[in-house]
Each structure stands twice: as structure tokens, then as C-alpha cells.
Amino acid sequence: MAHSLIDRRFYDAIVEFDHSEEAREYYYHVMDTEVECRGKKDTIRNQILRTYSMLFCDDIGAVPGQEAGPDEVEATADRLHTGTMGYDRKHWYRMQHHFPIIDDDNYDRFAALVIADLAAGPLRDAAIHGGDMLLVGEANPLQMTREEREKQTVRTIEIGGDMS
């Protein structure tokens, strides 16, 4: 993936997307940027969607190289939580970032937010300095029993290198 474009400025543009024309322009500029890898042209958008798909490959039945679509992103968005084990509503990643609806218009922006946050956003800083992390949990942790919450396991996911 073109890591030089997935930086704090890109993360900030996604967060400010609804409030700033400049942020929207920068977001679209990065997402539509063509890159070449092993002689094949691709866009940052496609690379982000493939990387997001990797996060949930077991859950959505994705094969390597498959891009996440609107249905996959929407179905998995409520499974992302920040912090430590033992979830509550304030740690739901999707709601922290005001994505009450994920559809054809914004699924790629949500996927980009997750990847940019892991690569260069406050989530990366929190993981390095504070021990907080992005957790993949049940679809609705509030519906889980105490035993189910206690039996959850944490998976470490490394995102690095070439994702194409």
C-alpha cells in the first residue's frame, strides 16, 4: 500500500470530511490516486478495501486480494471496539466516529478511516503509548452474556508491507 499517502493528514481529512470542502477534496485525491505495484496499476481506494477485507477474512469468507464491499463493511463495522477487553457503548469505534449508517456512499470512507487510524491516527498512538487497541468483537457486545464476554479472545493483526 502507498503508506506515504496513508498518513495523519489523510486521517484528519476523513474525520473532517463532513465539515470541510478542503478535507473532502484531499480525501478524494488520496483515494483516487493511482499507484503501481509489480507492473499493475491500482488505486489507494482498492488497496484500502482489500486491507479492510483482510481484517475480517474469516468472518466474511474473503479470499486474499478480495475487496470489501458495502455489505461487508456494514456487517463488520459494529464489531470494532477500542480500548481493552470488556466493552461498553463508548468504545464502539463506529459510533465514536459518527457512522450511524454505512452504505454505498460511505463504506469506503469508513474502511479508510479504520486503516488510516491504524497506520497514522490516534489509535496507533494509543496502541504504542497507552496499550489501547482495536478489538474485533461480537456483532453486538451488549447482547453477550458475561461468560461470553469473558471468554473472548484477542487477535493481533499486523498491517504492513505490500497489500496488493
MODELLER restraints for C-alpha pairs under 7 A, 6 or more apart:
rsr = mdl.restraints
at = mdl.atoms
rsr.add(forms.Gaussian(group=physical.xy_distance, feature=features.Distance(at['CA:1:A'], at['CA:47:A']), mean=6.21, stdev=0.5))
rsr.add(forms.Gaussian(group=physical.xy_distance, feature=features.Distance(at['CA:1:A'], at['CA:162:A']), mean=5.21, stdev=0.5))
rsr.add(forms.Gaussian(group=physical.xy_distance, feature=features.Distance(at['CA:1:A'], at['CA:163:A']), mean=5.33, stdev=0.5))
rsr.add(forms.Gaussian(group=physical.xy_distance, feature=features.Distance(at['CA:1:A'], at['CA:164:A']), mean=6.76, stdev=0.5))
rsr.add(forms.Gaussian(group=physical.xy_distance, feature=features.Distance(at['CA:5:A'], at['CA:30:A']), mean=6.63, stdev=0.5))
rsr.add(forms.Gaussian(group=physical.xy_distance, feature=features.Distance(at['CA:6:A'], at['CA:116:A']), mean=5.70, stdev=0.5))
rsr.add(forms.Gaussian(group=physical.xy_distance, feature=features.Distance(at['CA:6:A'], at['CA:119:A']), mean=6.89, stdev=0.5))
rsr.add(forms.Gaussian(group=physical.xy_distance, feature=features.Distance(at['CA:7:A'], at['CA:116:A']), mean=6.58, stdev=0.5))
rsr.add(forms.Gaussian(group=physical.xy_distance, feature=features.Distance(at['CA:7:A'], at['CA:119:A']), mean=6.93, stdev=0.5))
rsr.add(forms.Gaussian(group=physical.xy_distance, feature=features.Distance(at['CA:7:A'], at['CA:120:A']), mean=5.14, stdev=0.5))
rsr.add(forms.Gaussian(group=physical.xy_distance, feature=features.Distance(at['CA:8:A'], at['CA:120:A']), mean=5.12, stdev=0.5))
rsr.add(forms.Gaussian(group=physical.xy_distance, feature=features.Distance(at['CA:8:A'], at['CA:121:A']), mean=5.76, stdev=0.5))
rsr.add(forms.Gaussian(group=physical.xy_distance, feature=features.Distance(at['CA:10:A'], at['CA:27:A']), mean=6.46, stdev=0.5))
rsr.add(forms.Gaussian(group=physical.xy_distance, feature=features.Distance(at['CA:11:A'], at['CA:113:A']), mean=6.35, stdev=0.5))
rsr.add(forms.Gaussian(group=physical.xy_distance, feature=features.Distance(at['CA:11:A'], at['CA:116:A']), mean=5.33, stdev=0.5))
rsr.add(forms.Gaussian(group=physical.xy_distance, feature=features.Distance(at['CA:11:A'], at['CA:117:A']), mean=6.34, stdev=0.5))
rsr.add(forms.Gaussian(group=physical.xy_distance, feature=features.Distance(at['CA:11:A'], at['CA:121:A']), mean=6.13, stdev=0.5))
rsr.add(forms.Gaussian(group=physical.xy_distance, feature=features.Distance(at['CA:13:A'], at['CA:23:A']), mean=4.35, stdev=0.5))
rsr.add(forms.Gaussian(group=physical.xy_distance, feature=features.Distance(at['CA:13:A'], at['CA:24:A']), mean=6.65, stdev=0.5))
rsr.add(forms.Gaussian(group=physical.xy_distance, feature=features.Distance(at['CA:13:A'], at['CA:26:A']), mean=6.54, stdev=0.5))
rsr.add(forms.Gaussian(group=physical.xy_distance, feature=features.Distance(at['CA:13:A'], at['CA:27:A']), mean=5.83, stdev=0.5))
rsr.add(forms.Gaussian(group=physical.xy_distance, feature=features.Distance(at['CA:14:A'], at['CA:23:A']), mean=6.94, stdev=0.5))
rsr.add(forms.Gaussian(group=physical.xy_distance, feature=features.Distance(at['CA:14:A'], at['CA:27:A']), mean=6.35, stdev=0.5))
rsr.add(forms.Gaussian(group=physical.xy_distance, feature=features.Distance(at['CA:14:A'], at['CA:109:A']), mean=6.97, stdev=0.5))
rsr.add(forms.Gaussian(group=physical.xy_distance, feature=features.Distance(at['CA:14:A'], at['CA:113:A']), mean=6.26, stdev=0.5))
rsr.add(forms.Gaussian(group=physical.xy_distance, feature=features.Distance(at['CA:16:A'], at['CA:23:A']), mean=5.97, stdev=0.5))
rsr.add(forms.Gaussian(group=physical.xy_distance, feature=features.Distance(at['CA:17:A'], at['CA:23:A']), mean=5.30, stdev=0.5))
rsr.add(forms.Gaussian(group=physical.xy_distance, feature=features.Distance(at['CA:17:A'], at['CA:24:A']), mean=5.07, stdev=0.5))
rsr.add(forms.Gaussian(group=physical.xy_distance, feature=features.Distance(at['CA:30:A'], at['CA:44:A']), mean=6.71, stdev=0.5))
rsr.add(forms.Gaussian(group=physical.xy_distance, feature=features.Distance(at['CA:31:A'], at['CA:43:A']), mean=6.70, stdev=0.5))
rsr.add(forms.Gaussian(group=physical.xy_distance, feature=features.Distance(at['CA:31:A'], at['CA:44:A']), mean=4.98, stdev=0.5))
rsr.add(forms.Gaussian(group=physical.xy_distance, feature=features.Distance(at['CA:31:A'], at['CA:45:A']), mean=4.66, stdev=0.5))
rsr.add(forms.Gaussian(group=physical.xy_distance, feature=features.Distance(at['CA:32:A'], at['CA:43:A']), mean=5.71, stdev=0.5))
rsr.add(forms.Gaussian(group=physical.xy_distance, feature=features.Distance(at['CA:32:A'], at['CA:44:A']), mean=6.29, stdev=0.5))
rsr.add(forms.Gaussian(group=physical.xy_distance, feature=features.Distance(at['CA:32:A'], at['CA:45:A']), mean=6.40, stdev=0.5))
rsr.add(forms.Gaussian(group=physical.xy_distance, feature=features.Distance(at['CA:33:A'], at['CA:43:A']), mean=5.48, stdev=0.5))
rsr.add(forms.Gaussian(group=physical.xy_distance, feature=features.Distance(at['CA:33:A'], at['CA:44:A']), mean=5.89, stdev=0.5))
rsr.add(forms.Gaussian(group=physical.xy_distance, feature=features.Distance(at['CA:34:A'], at['CA:41:A']), mean=6.46, stdev=0.5))
rsr.add(forms.Gaussian(group=physical.xy_distance, feature=features.Distance(at['CA:34:A'], at['CA:42:A']), mean=5.46, stdev=0.5))
rsr.add(forms.Gaussian(group=physical.xy_distance, feature=features.Distance(at['CA:34:A'], at['CA:43:A']), mean=4.40, stdev=0.5))
rsr.add(forms.Gaussian(group=physical.xy_distance, feature=features.Distance(at['CA:34:A'], at['CA:44:A']), mean=6.61, stdev=0.5))
rsr.add(forms.Gaussian(group=physical.xy_distance, feature=features.Distance(at['CA:35:A'], at['CA:41:A']), mean=5.68, stdev=0.5))
rsr.add(forms.Gaussian(group=physical.xy_distance, feature=features.Distance(at['CA:35:A'], at['CA:42:A']), mean=5.42, stdev=0.5))
rsr.add(forms.Gaussian(group=physical.xy_distance, feature=features.Distance(at['CA:35:A'], at['CA:43:A']), mean=5.85, stdev=0.5))
rsr.add(forms.Gaussian(group=physical.xy_distance, feature=features.Distance(at['CA:36:A'], at['CA:42:A']), mean=6.14, stdev=0.5))
rsr.add(forms.Gaussian(group=physical.xy_distance, feature=features.Distance(at['CA:46:A'], at['CA:67:A']), mean=6.67, stdev=0.5))
rsr.add(forms.Gaussian(group=physical.xy_distance, feature=features.Distance(at['CA:47:A'], at['CA:163:A']), mean=6.44, stdev=0.5))
rsr.add(forms.Gaussian(group=physical.xy_distance, feature=features.Distance(at['CA:47:A'], at['CA:164:A']), mean=6.19, stdev=0.5))
rsr.add(forms.Gaussian(group=physical.xy_distance, feature=features.Distance(at['CA:48:A'], at['CA:111:A']), mean=6.81, stdev=0.5))
rsr.add(forms.Gaussian(group=physical.xy_distance, feature=features.Distance(at['CA:48:A'], at['CA:112:A']), mean=6.06, stdev=0.5))
rsr.add(forms.Gaussian(group=physical.xy_distance, feature=features.Distance(at['CA:48:A'], at['CA:115:A']), mean=6.89, stdev=0.5))
rsr.add(forms.Gaussian(group=physical.xy_distance, feature=features.Distance(at['CA:49:A'], at['CA:67:A']), mean=4.83, stdev=0.5))
rsr.add(forms.Gaussian(group=physical.xy_distance, feature=features.Distance(at['CA:49:A'], at['CA:68:A']), mean=5.10, stdev=0.5))
rsr.add(forms.Gaussian(group=physical.xy_distance, feature=features.Distance(at['CA:49:A'], at['CA:108:A']), mean=6.84, stdev=0.5))
rsr.add(forms.Gaussian(group=physical.xy_distance, feature=features.Distance(at['CA:49:A'], at['CA:111:A']), mean=6.49, stdev=0.5))
rsr.add(forms.Gaussian(group=physical.xy_distance, feature=features.Distance(at['CA:50:A'], at['CA:65:A']), mean=5.79, stdev=0.5))
rsr.add(forms.Gaussian(group=physical.xy_distance, feature=features.Distance(at['CA:50:A'], at['CA:66:A']), mean=5.61, stdev=0.5))
rsr.add(forms.Gaussian(group=physical.xy_distance, feature=features.Distance(at['CA:50:A'], at['CA:67:A']), mean=4.18, stdev=0.5))
rsr.add(forms.Gaussian(group=physical.xy_distance, feature=features.Distance(at['CA:50:A'], at['CA:68:A']), mean=6.13, stdev=0.5))
rsr.add(forms.Gaussian(group=physical.xy_distance, feature=features.Distance(at['CA:51:A'], at['CA:163:A']), mean=6.47, stdev=0.5))
rsr.add(forms.Gaussian(group=physical.xy_distance, feature=features.Distance(at['CA:52:A'], at['CA:68:A']), mean=6.50, stdev=0.5))
rsr.add(forms.Gaussian(group=physical.xy_distance, feature=features.Distance(at['CA:52:A'], at['CA:111:A']), mean=6.00, stdev=0.5))
rsr.add(forms.Gaussian(group=physical.xy_distance, feature=features.Distance(at['CA:52:A'], at['CA:115:A']), mean=6.98, stdev=0.5))
rsr.add(forms.Gaussian(group=physical.xy_distance, feature=features.Distance(at['CA:53:A'], at['CA:62:A']), mean=6.59, stdev=0.5))
rsr.add(forms.Gaussian(group=physical.xy_distance, feature=features.Distance(at['CA:53:A'], at['CA:66:A']), mean=6.75, stdev=0.5))
rsr.add(forms.Gaussian(group=physical.xy_distance, feature=features.Distance(at['CA:53:A'], at['CA:67:A']), mean=5.88, stdev=0.5))
rsr.add(forms.Gaussian(group=physical.xy_distance, feature=features.Distance(at['CA:53:A'], at['CA:68:A']), mean=4.87, stdev=0.5))
rsr.add(forms.Gaussian(group=physical.xy_distance, feature=features.Distance(at['CA:57:A'], at['CA:63:A']), mean=6.74, stdev=0.5))
rsr.add(forms.Gaussian(group=physical.xy_distance, feature=features.Distance(at['CA:60:A'], at['CA:72:A']), mean=6.67, stdev=0.5))
rsr.add(forms.Gaussian(group=physical.xy_distance, feature=features.Distance(at['CA:65:A'], at['CA:164:A']), mean=6.83, stdev=0.5))
rsr.add(forms.Gaussian(group=physical.xy_distance, feature=features.Distance(at['CA:70:A'], at['CA:103:A']), mean=5.65, stdev=0.5))
rsr.add(forms.Gaussian(group=physical.xy_distance, feature=features.Distance(at['CA:70:A'], at['CA:104:A']), mean=5.56, stdev=0.5))
rsr.add(forms.Gaussian(group=physical.xy_distance, feature=features.Distance(at['CA:70:A'], at['CA:107:A']), mean=5.31, stdev=0.5))
rsr.add(forms.Gaussian(group=physical.xy_distance, feature=features.Distance(at['CA:73:A'], at['CA:107:A']), mean=6.11, stdev=0.5))
rsr.add(forms.Gaussian(group=physical.xy_distance, feature=features.Distance(at['CA:74:A'], at['CA:102:A']), mean=5.42, stdev=0.5))
rsr.add(forms.Gaussian(group=physical.xy_distance, feature=features.Distance(at['CA:74:A'], at['CA:103:A']), mean=6.91, stdev=0.5))
rsr.add(forms.Gaussian(group=physical.xy_distance, feature=features.Distance(at['CA:77:A'], at['CA:94:A']), mean=6.12, stdev=0.5))
rsr.add(forms.Gaussian(group=physical.xy_distance, feature=features.Distance(at['CA:78:A'], at['CA:92:A']), mean=6.97, stdev=0.5))
rsr.add(forms.Gaussian(group=physical.xy_distance, feature=features.Distance(at['CA:78:A'], at['CA:94:A']), mean=6.33, stdev=0.5))
rsr.add(forms.Gaussian(group=physical.xy_distance, feature=features.Distance(at['CA:78:A'], at['CA:139:A']), mean=5.57, stdev=0.5))
rsr.add(forms.Gaussian(group=physical.xy_distance, feature=features.Distance(at['CA:78:A'], at['CA:140:A']), mean=6.80, stdev=0.5))
rsr.add(forms.Gaussian(group=physical.xy_distance, feature=features.Distance(at['CA:79:A'], at['CA:136:A']), mean=5.33, stdev=0.5))
rsr.add(forms.Gaussian(group=physical.xy_distance, feature=features.Distance(at['CA:79:A'], at['CA:137:A']), mean=4.89, stdev=0.5))
rsr.add(forms.Gaussian(group=physical.xy_distance, feature=features.Distance(at['CA:79:A'], at['CA:138:A']), mean=5.52, stdev=0.5))
rsr.add(forms.Gaussian(group=physical.xy_distance, feature=features.Distance(at['CA:79:A'], at['CA:139:A']), mean=4.83, stdev=0.5))
rsr.add(forms.Gaussian(group=physical.xy_distance, feature=features.Distance(at['CA:80:A'], at['CA:92:A']), mean=6.35, stdev=0.5))
rsr.add(forms.Gaussian(group=physical.xy_distance, feature=features.Distance(at['CA:80:A'], at['CA:93:A']), mean=5.56, stdev=0.5))
rsr.add(forms.Gaussian(group=physical.xy_distance, feature=features.Distance(at['CA:80:A'], at['CA:134:A']), mean=6.52, stdev=0.5))
rsr.add(forms.Gaussian(group=physical.xy_distance, feature=features.Distance(at['CA:80:A'], at['CA:135:A']), mean=5.61, stdev=0.5))
rsr.add(forms.Gaussian(group=physical.xy_distance, feature=features.Distance(at['CA:80:A'], at['CA:136:A']), mean=4.93, stdev=0.5))
rsr.add(forms.Gaussian(group=physical.xy_distance, feature=features.Distance(at['CA:80:A'], at['CA:137:A']), mean=6.35, stdev=0.5))
rsr.add(forms.Gaussian(group=physical.xy_distance, feature=features.Distance(at['CA:81:A'], at['CA:91:A']), mean=5.29, stdev=0.5))
rsr.add(forms.Gaussian(group=physical.xy_distance, feature=features.Distance(at['CA:81:A'], at['CA:92:A']), mean=4.63, stdev=0.5))
rsr.add(forms.Gaussian(group=physical.xy_distance, feature=features.Distance(at['CA:81:A'], at['CA:93:A']), mean=4.98, stdev=0.5))
rsr.add(forms.Gaussian(group=physical.xy_distance, feature=features.Distance(at['CA:81:A'], at['CA:134:A']), mean=5.72, stdev=0.5))
rsr.add(forms.Gaussian(group=physical.xy_distance, feature=features.Distance(at['CA:81:A'], at['CA:135:A']), mean=5.04, stdev=0.5))
rsr.add(forms.Gaussian(group=physical.xy_distance, feature=features.Distance(at['CA:81:A'], at['CA:136:A']), mean=6.50, stdev=0.5))
rsr.add(forms.Gaussian(group=physical.xy_distance, feature=features.Distance(at['CA:82:A'], at['CA:91:A']), mean=5.17, stdev=0.5))
rsr.add(forms.Gaussian(group=physical.xy_distance, feature=features.Distance(at['CA:82:A'], at['CA:92:A']), mean=6.65, stdev=0.5))
rsr.add(forms.Gaussian(group=physical.xy_distance, feature=features.Distance(at['CA:82:A'], at['CA:93:A']), mean=6.18, stdev=0.5))
rsr.add(forms.Gaussian(group=physical.xy_distance, feature=features.Distance(at['CA:82:A'], at['CA:132:A']), mean=6.66, stdev=0.5))
rsr.add(forms.Gaussian(group=physical.xy_distance, feature=features.Distance(at['CA:82:A'], at['CA:133:A']), mean=5.59, stdev=0.5))
rsr.add(forms.Gaussian(group=physical.xy_distance, feature=features.Distance(at['CA:82:A'], at['CA:134:A']), mean=4.72, stdev=0.5))
rsr.add(forms.Gaussian(group=physical.xy_distance, feature=features.Distance(at['CA:82:A'], at['CA:135:A']), mean=5.92, stdev=0.5))
rsr.add(forms.Gaussian(group=physical.xy_distance, feature=features.Distance(at['CA:83:A'], at['CA:91:A']), mean=6.59, stdev=0.5))
rsr.add(forms.Gaussian(group=physical.xy_distance, feature=features.Distance(at['CA:83:A'], at['CA:132:A']), mean=4.56, stdev=0.5))
rsr.add(forms.Gaussian(group=physical.xy_distance, feature=features.Distance(at['CA:83:A'], at['CA:133:A']), mean=5.49, stdev=0.5))
rsr.add(forms.Gaussian(group=physical.xy_distance, feature=features.Distance(at['CA:83:A'], at['CA:134:A']), mean=6.82, stdev=0.5))
rsr.add(forms.Gaussian(group=physical.xy_distance, feature=features.Distance(at['CA:84:A'], at['CA:132:A']), mean=6.00, stdev=0.5))
rsr.add(forms.Gaussian(group=physical.xy_distance, feature=features.Distance(at['CA:84:A'], at['CA:133:A']), mean=6.80, stdev=0.5))
rsr.add(forms.Gaussian(group=physical.xy_distance, feature=features.Distance(at['CA:86:A'], at['CA:149:A']), mean=6.70, stdev=0.5))
rsr.add(forms.Gaussian(group=physical.xy_distance, feature=features.Distance(at['CA:87:A'], at['CA:141:A']), mean=6.69, stdev=0.5))
rsr.add(forms.Gaussian(group=physical.xy_distance, feature=features.Distance(at['CA:90:A'], at['CA:96:A']), mean=6.99, stdev=0.5))
rsr.add(forms.Gaussian(group=physical.xy_distance, feature=features.Distance(at['CA:117:A'], at['CA:123:A']), mean=5.49, stdev=0.5))
rsr.add(forms.Gaussian(group=physical.xy_distance, feature=features.Distance(at['CA:117:A'], at['CA:124:A']), mean=6.37, stdev=0.5))
rsr.add(forms.Gaussian(group=physical.xy_distance, feature=features.Distance(at['CA:118:A'], at['CA:124:A']), mean=5.11, stdev=0.5))
rsr.add(forms.Gaussian(group=physical.xy_distance, feature=features.Distance(at['CA:123:A'], at['CA:133:A']), mean=6.73, stdev=0.5))
rsr.add(forms.Gaussian(group=physical.xy_distance, feature=features.Distance(at['CA:126:A'], at['CA:132:A']), mean=5.33, stdev=0.5))
rsr.add(forms.Gaussian(group=physical.xy_distance, feature=features.Distance(at['CA:126:A'], at['CA:133:A']), mean=6.99, stdev=0.5))
rsr.add(forms.Gaussian(group=physical.xy_distance, feature=features.Distance(at['CA:127:A'], at['CA:133:A']), mean=5.17, stdev=0.5))
rsr.add(forms.Gaussian(group=physical.xy_distance, feature=features.Distance(at['CA:135:A'], at['CA:154:A']), mean=6.85, stdev=0.5))
